[in-house]
């Protein structure tokens, strides 16, 4: 079939038009790809910037925390020193912190701290006053609890909370360690354990702390021996749950903890016929954790 000259011209025009449309389409694609590239770059820049800001914020918080802890320790030491003087300078916890008597004690602590640090004094008078206020409130609370007979229980609870937070932090470091030798199922189980928070911590947190065959004066961890705790078992936890917690804890001790004293674990003694923990399973417990 032969095309007329008119048909050839019409076909060429259509071809040119289609070619032009194709070129514009390619340009649009190129612009879109360039936009996506620029947005991706900007997104990555913002992520990096956010990561640096978070790192700087965490570093600042860490330094501030260390500084505050150092201040509290200094206040505690100086308060003990001025209390042993003659005449003693001791806070009266029956009075308010801003009472003239207690203000005098605070001023004495600040003066002694300046003398102790000399030219290296890094705290302002207002910061020392704030540290003294925290110390005063803590000691007054202790006195109130001693008077109503709840001090020992409170102290035991504080130790328990500290141990829980310590165990959780160790497990987090172990589970997030790149060399942890767990398969996909074990890793998921590990994340399940972390999701429980303090509720997944070993049952010794429910029992009294005991030192068995160890002098109480040698409670502090050493390279040769840890402390011994008599623990109560949960009635609801499965064998698999216990095994996974032990596996994570063992990995931390053997592969993550670097200072030698951190490689020593407390020995947990369980009495099969003894009392069990009354703590119920947490609401977010997984099925595999239960008996």
VOVO-24881 format. One record per atom (N, C-alpha, C, O, CB): x, y, z; residue in one letter. Coordinates in pm, whole numbers, plus 50000, padded with zeros to 5 digits. Glycine has a CB too. Example, Ala and Ser with C-alpha at 12.3 -4.5 7.8 and 13.67 -1.06 7.14 Angstrom:
2
513194943150780A
512304955050780A
513204967050780A
514244966850846A
511314955350905A
512854977550708S
513674989450714S
512905000350787S
513415011450804S
514084994050572S
REM end
This chain:
291
500854988150000X
500005000050000X
500895012550000X
501765014050086X
499045000050123X
500685021349904X
501475033549891X
500745045049959X
499525046449948X
501755036849742X
501545053250029X
500985064950095X
501095077150006X
502085078849935X
501675067350230X
500105085250012X
500155097749936X
501095107350007X
501485105250122X
498725103949919X
501435117949934X
502335128049994X
501685134250117X
502375137050215X
502685139149891X
500395136450113X
499685142450226X
499735133250348X
499935137850460X
498225145550188X
499545120350324X
499575110750434X
500975109850496X
501135108350617X
499135097050384X
501985110750408X
503375110250458X
503665122250547X
504295121050652X
504385109750341X
503205133950502X
503425146050581X
502695145150715X
503245148650819X
502965158550503X
501445140350710X
500665138850834X
501335129250930X
501385131751050X
499235134050802X
501845118250878X
502505108150961X
503785113751023X
504095111051139X
502825095650878X
504515121550945X
505755127550996X
505445137551108X
506165138351208X
506515134650881X
504355145151089X
503975154751191X
503605147551322X
503965151951431X
502795163351142X
502865136551309X
502515128851427X
503745123151495X
503835122751618X
501555117651389X
504695118651414X
505925112951468X
506735123451541X
507275121051649X
506775106651356X
506805135451479X
507535146451544X
506865150451675X
507525153351775X
507615158451450X
505525150651671X
504785154251791X
504985143951903X
505165147452020X
503295155551759X
504965131251865X
505185120451963X
506605121052018X
506835118852137X
504925106751898X
507565124151928X
508965125251971X
509135136752068X
509845135752169X
509895127151850X
508475147852036X
508535159452123X
507915156352260X
508455160252364X
507815171352058X
506785149352258X
506145145452384X
507035136152466X
507105137152588X
504795138652356X
507725127052397X
508645117752463X
509805125152529X
510215121852640X
509185107452362X
510325135352457X
511435143052512X
510995150752637X
511705151352737X
511985152652408X
509775156552627X
509265163852743X
509035154352861X
509285157752976X
507965171152707X
508565142352828X
508345132252932X
509665128452998X
509735126853120X
507665119752873X
510725126852916X
512045123652969X
512565134953058X
513175132453162X
513035120952854X
512315147353015X
512745158853094X
512015159053229X
512605162053333X
512495171853017X
510715155953223X
509945155553347X
510465144853442X
510565146953562X
508465153153318X
510795133253385X
511345122353465X
512685126453527X
512955123753644X
511525109653380X
513505133053443X
514815137553492X
514655147653605X
515385147153705X
515635143653377X
513685157053589X
513435166853694X
512935160053821X
513335163653932X
512425177253646X
512045150153801X
511525142953917X
512635135553990X
512715135954113X
510435133153874X
513505128753911X
514625121453971X
515565130954044X
516085127854152X
515405113553864X
515785142853982X
516645152754047X
516035157554177X
516725159454277X
516915164553954X
514705159654174X
514005163954295X
514085153354403X
514335156454520X
512545167154263X
513885140654364X
513975129554459X
515385128854518X
515555126654638X
513605116254392X
516385130654432X
517775130154477X
518055141254578X
518675138954682X
518735131354357X
517595153454545X
517815164754633X
517095162954767X
517625166054873X
517365177754566X
515845157754759X
515095155254882X
515755144454966X
515805145555089X
513645151254849X
516275134154900X
516975123454972X
518225128855040X
518505125655156X
517365112054875X
518965137354967X
520165143355025X
519815152255145X
520485151955247X
520905151554920X
518735160155130X
518325168955238X
517855160855359X
518135164255473X
517205178355191X
517125149955331X
516665141355439X
517835135255515X
517825134655638X
515765130155384X
518855130755441X
520035124955504X
520795135655584X
521305132855692X
520955118755399X
520845147855528X
521525158755599X
520825161755731X
521465163755834X
521575171455511X
519485161955726X
518725164655847X
518895153355949X
518965155856070X
517245166555813X
518955140855899X
519175129455989X
520535130556058X
520655128556178X
519085116255912X
521555133855977X
522905135256032X
522955146756133X
523575145656239X
523925137655920X
522285157756097X
522245169156187X
521545165656318X
521985169456426X
521555180956120X
520445158356306X
519705154256425X
520535144756511X
520515145656634X
518385147556385X
521265135556445X
522105126256519X
523195133656596X
523495130256710X
522735115956423X
523785143856532X
524835151656598X
524245159456716X
524865160456822X
525505161256498X
523035165056695X
522395172556802X
522075163356921X
522275167057037X
521115179256751X
521575151256889X
521265141556995X
522525137457069X
522525136157192X
520565129256936X
523605135356993X
524875131457054X
525395142657145X
525855140157256X
525915128056946X
525295155057095X
525745166457175X
524875167957300X
525375171057408X
525715179357092X
523555165957284X
522645167057396X
522925156357500X
522955159057620X
521185166157349X
523145143957452X
523455132957545X
524765135457619X
524885132657738X
523525119657469X
525745140757545X
527035143657607X
526885154657712X
527465153957821X
528065147757500X
526095164757678X
525855175657772X
525125170557896X
525465174458008X
525055186857705X
524125161957875X
523375156457988X
524275147858076X
524175148158199X
522185148257939X
525165140058012X
526085131658088X
527025140158172X
527245137158290X
526905122757993X
527575150858111X
528475159658184X
527745166658299X
528285168158409X
529095170158090X
526495170958272X
525725177658376X
525425168058491X
525465171658608X
524425183458318X
525105155558453X
524815145558556X
526035142858641X
525935141958764X
524325132458491X
527215141458577X
528455139158651X
528755150958743X
529195149158857X
529635136658555X
528515162858692X
528785174958771X
527855175558892X
528285178859003X
528605187658683X
526585172358870X
525625172658980X
525935161959084X
525805164359204X
524205170758928X
526365150159036X
526735139459129X
527945143459212X
528025140759332X
527015126359052X
528915149959145X
530105154559215X
529745165059319X
530285164959430X
531135160259116X
528805174059284X
528355184259378X
527675177859498X
527945181559612X
527405194059309X
526785168159472X
526085161459583X
527065154359675X
526905154359797X
525065151459528X
528085148259616X
529085141259696X
529875151159782X
530145148459899X
530035133259606X
530235162559722X
530965172859798X
530115178159914X
530615179760026X
531375184559705X
528835180659886X
527935185659991X
527845175560105X
527885179160222X
526535188559933X
527705162760068X
527595152260169X
528845151660256X
528745150360378X
527355138760101X
530015152460193X
531285151660267X
531455163860358X
531795162360475X
532475150660170X
531225175860303X
531415188060383X
530395188660495X
530725192960606X
531285200560294X
529145184460469X
528125184560573X
528525175560689X
528275178660805X
526755180160516X
529155164260656X
529615155060761X
530765161360842X
530855159460963X
530085141760698X
531635168860772X
532775175160839X
532315186060936X
532755186561051X
533745181160734X
531415194760888X
530975205760975X
530115200661090X
530005207161194X
530195216260893X
529495188861071X
528675183161178X
529545177961293X
529075176961407X
527805171861124X
530815174661263X
531715169261366X
532505180261436X
533335177361522X
532675159261303X
532265192661401X
533005203661464X
532455206861602X
531425201761646X
532965216061376X
533175215461667X
532705220361798X
532685235561792X
533745241761781X
533645215161916X
531545241861799X
530215235461807X
529805229661671X
530215234761566X
529145245761856X
529025219061672X
528625212661546X
527645221361466X
526805228261521X
527995199061573X
527795220561335X
526875227361244X
526015216561177X
526435210361079X
527655236061136X
524835214561230X
523975203661183X
522615209161144X
522045217561213X
523835192661291X
522105204161031X
520765208160989X
519735203161091X
519845192261146X
520445202560848X
518735211461113X
517605207361196X
516465203761102X
515885212461037X
517175218761298X
516135190861096X
515135186161000X
513705188761048X
512735186360976X
515325171460974X
513595193761171X
512275197661219X
511905211561169X
510745215661174X
512235197261373X
512925218961119X
512705232361067X
512725232360915X
513165222560853X
513775242061121X
512265243160854X
512315244460709X
513755247060664X
514595251560741X
511395255760662X
514015244060539X
515355246060484X
515765260760490X
516945263860510X
515425240960340X
514795269860473X
515095284160472X
515065290460610X
515175302760622X
514105291260383X
514945282460714X
515005287760850X
516415293260875X
517395287460827X
514635276660954X
516545304260949X
517865310360975X
518925300461023X
520075301260982X
517715321261076X
518515291061111X
519505281161159X
520055272861042X
521265271161030X
518865271761264X
519165267860957X
519605259560845X
520335267860739X
521215262760670X
518415252460782X
519965280560726X
520695289260632X
522135290960676X
523045291560593X
520005303060623X
522345291560808X
523705292760861X
524525280260828X
525695281260791X
523675295061013X
523915268660841X
524595256160808X
524965255960659X
526075252160623X
523695243960843X
524025260160573X
524285260460429X
525445269860397X
526305266660315X
523025264760352X
525455281560460X
526535291360438X
527875285560482X
528895287760417X
526245304460513X
527875278160593X
529105271860642X
529615261360544X
530815260460519X
528875265560781X
528695253560489X
529075243360390X
529685249860268X
530695245160215X
527845234760349X
529085260860222X
529615267960104X
531015273460132X
531915272360049X
528675279360062X
531195279560250X
532505285160286X
533565274260292X
534675276060242X
532415292460421X
533235262960353X
534185251860363X
534495245960226X
535625241960199X
533645240960456X
533485245360140X
533705239960006X
534635248959926X
535495244059853X
532375238159932X
534465262059941X
535375271559875X
536795269659925X
537745269959848X
534915286159897X
536925267660057X
538245265560113X
538875252560066X
540085251860045X
538185265560262X
538045242160049X
538565229160005X
539005229459860X
540015223459824X
537515218360025X
538245236459775X
538555236859632X
539535247959596X
540245247059495X
537285238559552X
539575258459676X
540475269559647X
540145276159515X
538985278959486X
541915264759646X
541185278659434X
540995285259304X
540265276459203X
539825281259099X
542345289359248X
540145263359235X
539495254059142X
538005252259175X
537365243159121X
540205240459146X
537475260659260X
536055259959294X
535225262059168X
535325272459103X
535685270459403X
534405251959134X
533655252459008X
532165254659027X
531415255058929X
533875239658931X
531715256159152X
530295257859178X
530005271959229X
530775277559307X
529795247459280X
528895277359185X
528455290159235X
527765288159370X
527405277059408X
527515297259134X
527575299059441X
526905298259571X
525475293059554X
524985285459637X
526885311959640X
524815297159444X
523455292659419X
523415277659391X
522495270759436X
522855300359301X
524415272459318X
524465258059289X
524695250159418X
524085239559437X
525585255059188X
525565255159504X
525815248259631X
524555248459716X
524215238559782X
526995254759708X
523865259659715X
522625260559791X
521605250359739X
520895244059818X
522035274759784X
521535248859606X
520635238959547X
521025224859586X
520165216459615X
520625240159396X
522345222159588X
522825209059631X
522505206359777X
522155195059813X
524315207859608X
522635216559859X
522305215160001X
520825212660021X
520425205260110X
522745227660079X
519995219059937X
518545217059948X
518175202659918X
517325196859985X
517785226659853X
518815196859815X
518555182859781X
519015173759895X
518305164459933X
519285179059649X
520185176559950X
520715168760062X
519785169760183X
519505159660248X
522135173660099X
519325181860212X
518445184260326X
517135176460312X
516695169860406X
518145199360340X
516515177260194X
515245170260171X
515425155160183X
514565148160238X
514675173760033X
516545150060131X
516805135760137X
516985131060281X
516425120960322X
518025132160054X
517785138560357X
518045134660497X
516795136160581X
516545127960669X
519185143160556X
515995146460556X
514765148260634X
513785136960605X
513095132160695X
514115161860603X
513725132860477X
512865121660441X
513325108960512X
512505101160561X
512845119560288X
514655106860517X
515205095260588X
514795095560735X
514395085360792X
516745094860575X
514905107360796X
514555108660938X
513075105560960X
512705098861056X
514875122760989X
512225110460869X
510785107860883X
510485093060870X
509655087760943X
510005115860778X
511165086360775X
510935071960757X
511475063960874X
510895053660910X
511575067260626X
512585068460933X
513115061561051X
512125062661167X
511935053261244X
514495067461092X
511505074361177X
510555076461287X
509295068061272X
508735063461371X
510185091161294X
508855065961146X
507635057861128X
507925043361092X
507005035761060X
506765064061021X
509215039361097X
509585025361079X
509595020260937X
509525008160915X
508675017061156X
509695029260838X
509685024760697X
511035026660629X
511155024260509X
508615032360620X
512055030860703X
513345034060641X
514005021860579X
514455022360465X
514265040260744X
514065010860654X
514724998760604X
514034993460479X
514694988960385X
514764987860711X
512704993860479X
511954989360363X
512244998160243X
512404993160131X
510444989160393X
512305011160264X
512595020660156X
513995018460101X
514195018659980X
512445035060205X
514965016460190X
516345014360146X
516465001560065X
517185001159965X
517275013860267X
515764991060109X
515784978460034X
515154980259896X
515634974559798X
515044967460112X
514084988259889X
513434990759761X
514334998659668X
514374996059548X
512114998159782X
515065008259722X
516005016059641X
517095007059584X
517465008259468X
516635027359725X
517614998059668X
518634988659619X
518064979659511X
518714976759411X
519194980159734X
516824975359532X
516164966759434X
515994974059302X
516264968359196X
514814962159486X
515534986659307X
515344994459185X
516654996559112X
516714996158989X
514695007859217X
517724998859189X
519045000759127X
519504987959057X
520004988458945X
520075005059233X
519324976559123X
519734963959062X
518924961358935X
519464956558835X
519554952259161X
517644964458939X
516804962458820X
517304970758704X
517454965858592X
515334965858851X
517564983558730X
518034992358623X
519384987858570X
519664989058451X
518125006758673X
520234982658659X
521544977758619X
521414965558529X
522094964458427X
522404974458743X
520544956158568X
520334944158487X
519754947658350X
520174942058249X
519404934358561X
518794956858348X
518184960958221X
519204967258128X
519214964458008X
517044970758247X
520084975758183X
521104982158100X
522094971958047X
522524972857932X
521834992958181X
522464962158129X
523394951758084X
522764943357973X
523434939857875X
523814942758202X
521484940057988X
520804932157885X
520654940057755X
520784934457646X
519434927557934X
520384952957767X
520264961257648X
521584961457571X
521594960157448X
519824975557686X
522694963157642X
524004963257578X
524314949857513X
524864949257403X
525104966757680X
523954939057580X
524214925657526X
523394923057400X
523934918357300X
523914914957632X
522094926157406X
521204923157294X
521534931557172X
521374926957059X
519754925357334X
521994943957192X
522334952757081X
523764951257034X
524204958156942X
522084967057121X
524514942157097X
525904940057058X
525954933056920X
525244923256899X
526664931557165X
526784938156827X
526814932356691X
527274917956683X
526974910956586X
527714940556605X
527994913156785X
528544899556779X
527744889556862X
528224878556888X
529964899656827X
526544893056902X
525764883756982X
525414871456896X
524834873056788X
524464890557037X
525744859256942X
525584847156859X
524174841156866X
524024829356897X
526584836656901X
523164849156839X
521784844556846X
521204843356705X
521504851356617X
520934854156931X
520364833156686X
519644832256559X
518454841856562X
518224848456663X
519184817756532X
517714842556452X
516614852156442X
515554850156550X
515014859856604X
515974851156304X
515264837556583X
514254834856684X
514744839356822X
513994845556898X
513914819856687X
516004836356853X
516554840156983X
516634855256996X
516404860757104X
517944833857003X
516964862156885X
517014876756890X
515634882556918X
515504892056995X
517564882356757X
514604876756855X
513254881456880X
512854878957025X
512224887457088X
512264874556785X
513224867357078X
512954864257217X
513654874557308X
513104878857409X
513424849857251X
514884878257269X
515644887857349X
514954901357352X
514854907757457X
517064889257293X
514464905757235X
513754918557230X
512444917757311X
512024927657372X
513444922457083X
511824906057312X
510624904157393X
510954906057541X
510174911957616X
510024890157369X
512114900857583X
512534902057722X
512744916757758X
512334921357864X
513814893957748X
513414924157667X
513644938357691X
512334946157702X
512224955457781X
514494944257581X
511354942157622X
510074949357620X
509344948557754X
508464956757781X
509184943957509X
509694938657837X
509044937257968X
509534947658068X
508874950458167X
509274923358023X
510714953358040X
511274963058134X
511634956458266X
512124945158268X
510294974458157X
511384963458375X
511754958358508X
510984945758544X
511444937958629X
511494968958613X
509824943558481X
509024931658513X
509714918858469X
509364908058516X
507654932658448X
510694919858379X
511384907958331X
512684905158403X
513404895858368X
511654909258187X
512994913258504X
514244911558578X
514144899458669X
513074895958717X
514584924158660X
515284893258693X
515364881158773X
514634882458906X
514594893258965X
516804877658797X
514074871558951X
513194871659067X
513894874659199X
513224876059301X
512504858559078X
515224875659201X
515894878759326X
515544892859374X
515804896359489X
517404877259310X
514964901059285X
514574914459324X
513374914159419X
513054924259481X
514254922859201X
512694902659430X
511544901559519X
511914896359656X
511064895959745X
510514892559457X
513164892359675X
513524885759800X
514554893759877X
515104903659828X
514054871859772X
514804889359999X
515834895760080X
517194891960026X
517394880959974X
515704891760228X
518154901260038X
519524898559996X
520254891760109X
520254896660222X
520244911459953X
520884880660078X
521634873460180X
523024870560129X
523224868360010X
520914860460220X
523984870660218X
525334866460186X
525564852960252X
525564851860374X
526394876960234X
525744842760172X
525914829460224X
527394825860226X
528054825760121X
525114819260142X
527924822860346X
529334819160362X
530274830260317X
531414827560279X
529624806560284X
529804842760320X
530654854060281X
530574864560392X
529494868360436X
530214860060143X
531734869260436X
531774879560539X
531064891960488X
531344896560377X
533244882760580X
530144897560565X
529384909260523X
530294921160495X
529944929960415X
528354913060629X
531454921560559X
532384932560536X
533054931360400X
533704940760354X
533434933060647X
532914919660335X
533534917360204X
532474916060097X
532654908759999X
534404904760207X
531364923160115X
530264922260019X
530644927659882X
530164922759779X
529064929860071X
531514937759882X
531854944259757X
532424934259658X
533184925459695X
532844955559780X
532034935759531X
532494926359428X
534014926659415X
534654937159427X
531854929559293X
534564915059390X
535994913959367X
536204905459244X
535234900659184X
536724907959490X
537464903459206X
537754895359088X
537474880659113X
537284872959019X
539194897259045X
537444876759240X
537334862459270X
535924857859302X
535584846359277X
538204859159384X
535084866859356X
533754862259398X
532754873559398X
533064884859434X
533824856059537X
531544870259357X
530454879859362X
529644877359488X
530034869559575X
529554878759236X
528504884259498X
527644882359612X
526704870659587X
526494866459474X
526864895159643X
526134865659695X
525204854459684X
523824859359728X
523684865259835X
525674842259771X
522834856859645X
521474861259677X
520554849059682X
520594840459595X
520974871659573X
519704848659785X
518684838359791X
517444844059723X
516954854659762X
518384833859939X
516944837059623X
515894842759538X
514604834759547X
514574823359592X
516364843359396X
513554841259502X
512244834859491X
511894833459344X
512114842759266X
511144843059567X
511374822259305X
511014819959166X
509634825559134X
508744825659219X
511064805059134X
509484830159010X
508154833658961X
507404820558937X
507984810558894X
508234842258829X
506134820658965X
505334808458942X
504894807258797X
504444796658754X
504114808459033X
505014818258722X
504444818458587X
505464816958476X
505074814158362X
503694831158566X
506754818558502X
507724818858393X
508084804758345X
508224795358424X
508994826258436X
508234803858214X
508564791058152X
510054788358161X
510854797358188X
508104790858005X
510424775758138X
511834771958138X
512574779258027X
513724783458046X
511994756758121X
511934780857912X
512544787757799X
512844802357833X
513884807657794X
511624787057676X
511944808657905X
512134822557946X
513354823858038X
514174832858021X
510864827858017X
513454814758135X
514604814858226X
515904812658149X
516904819458173X
514434804058335X
515884803058058X
517094799857980X
517544811757895X
518734814457886X
516834787757890X
516584818757832X
516934830157747X
517514841657829X
518464848157787X
515714834857669X
516934844157947X
517484854758032X
518904851358074X
519784859958072X
516594856858157X
519124838858111X
520474834658151X
521454835558035X
522624839058053X
520444820458206X
520974832357915X
521844832657798X
522274846957766X
523444849357733X
521124826557677X
521334856357775X
521664870357751X
522634875457858X
523604882357826X
520384879057749X
522364872057983X
523214876558093X
524624870658082X
525604877558108X
522594872758229X
524704858058043X
526014851658027X
526814858257915X
528024860057928X
525844836657999X
526134861757807X
526844868357696X
527394881757740X
528494885557701X
525904870157575X
526614889057820X
527104901957868X
528364900157952X
529354907157932X
526004909257950X
528314890858046X
529444888758136X
530684884058061X
531794888758088X
529074878558244X
530514874957966X
531654868757898X
532174876457778X
533344874857741X
531284855057854X
531334884857716X
531744891157591X
531584906357585X
532224912757502X
530974885257480X
530774912057670X
530514926457661X
531214934157773X
531884944157747X
529014929157667X
531064929457897X
531674936258010X
533194935258000X
533734924257989X
531184930158144X
533884946558003X
535334946557984X
536114947258115X
537024939158135X
535724958057896X
535804956858205X
536564956758331X
536374943558404X
535254938458409X
536124968458423X
537434937758459X
537344924558525X
536264923858632X
535594913558644X
538664921058586X
536084934658711X
535124933858822X
533694932958770X
532804928658843X
535264945858914X
533474937058644X
532124936158587X
531824922358532X
530684919358497X
531944946558477X
532844913958524X
532654900358473X
532204890758583X
531934879058557X
533934895258409X
532124895758705X
531724887358818X
530224888758840X
529714899858856X
532514891258946X
529524877658841X
528074877958860X
527724873459001X
528404865259062X
527374869058757X
526634879059050X
526124874159178X
525594860059162X
524994856659060X
525024883559232X
525824851759263X
525314838059261X
523894838059315X
523624843659421X
526214828559344X
522974831859242X
521584831459283X
521244817459331X
521384807759257X
520644835759168X
520794816459455X
520454803659515X
518944802659526X
518304810959590X
521114802059655X
518364792459462X
516914790559465X
516574778459551X
517204767959542X
516364788659322X
515574780159635X
515094769459720X
513804764059658X
512774770759659X
514874774359867X
513864751959606X
512714746159536X
511494745059626X
510364745859580X
513064732359480X
511724743259755X
510614741759848X
510324754559926X
509484754760016X
510904730659945X
511034765259889X
510864777759961X
509724786159905X
509014781659815X
512134785659956X
509534798159958X
508454807059913X
508704811759770X
509844812659725X
508324819160007X
507624814759699X
507724819459561X
507324834159555X
506694839359647X
506834810859465X
507704840659447X
507364854659429X
505864856359409X
505214848259343X
508134860459310X
505334866859467X
503904869759452X
503624878659331X
502474881759301X
503374876259579X
504684882659264X
504504891759151X
503794884859034X
504204874058991X
505854897359105X
502744891058984X
501994885458872X
502714888258741X
503514897658735X
500554891158867X
502454880458635X
503084883158506X
502624896658452X
501464900358470X
502764872058406X
503504904058385X
503124917158330X
502084915758220X
501924904958162X
504354924458275X
501384926658190X
500314926158091X
500824923257950X
500134916957870X
499554939358091X
502054927757920X
502594925657785X
503454913157773X
504284912157682X
503414937757744X
503264903657866X
504044891257859X
503674883257734X
502514882857693X
503814882757987X
504684876957675X
504464868757556X
504104854357596X
504434849657706X
505734868857465X
503424847557505X
502954833957535X
504104824457566X
503974815757651X
502144828557419X
505244826157495X
506354816857514X
507024818457651X
507764809657694X
507384818757405X
506764829657718X
507344832057849X
506584825157962X
507104823658073X
507404846857876X
505374820857933X
504534814858036X
504624799658035X
504924793457933X
503104819058017X
504374793858150X
504384779158159X
503224773358081X
503054761158077X
504314774558306X
REM end
